[in-house]
């Protein structure tokens, strides 16, 4: 009986916190898109992208360059390879289309890649290096994170934004 009271109290506290957070924060925009509409949505750019020419960033919610929650799509072309890098702020990714190959570590290592088909979920913990690639098909990943964010390559020479 005592445990159920504690659980009930915890549930009430969580609900109150969630309700208070919802009323204090900005209102979500109306946003409803089908997979075909997401695929056709043009790039918006934004903080936290890899800088890779095969990666488009589409911001759905928030601003990744500012404090707070944001959601972005990563449209990654076929044959992309993204070297090891990390970001400020935690992120959670969901594979919406294609097959994403994702791994953790300070160097790109094909042996450490995990194959993530549509519906897979993964994390990008703050400041933890990771890397990724696509095969012969494009991939769309939805990322939700906490800003502000950035992209820091483990090897500065791998940073495509610093290349001529």
Secondary structure, 3 states (H helix, E strand, C coil): CHHHHHHHHHHHHHHHHHHHHHHHCCCCCCCCCCHHHHHHCCCCCCCCCCCCCCEEEEEEECCCCCCEEEEEEEEECCCCEEEEEECCCCEEEEEEECCEEEEECCCCCHHHCEEECCCCEEEECCCCCEEEEECCCCEEEEEEEEECCCCEECCHHHCHHHCC
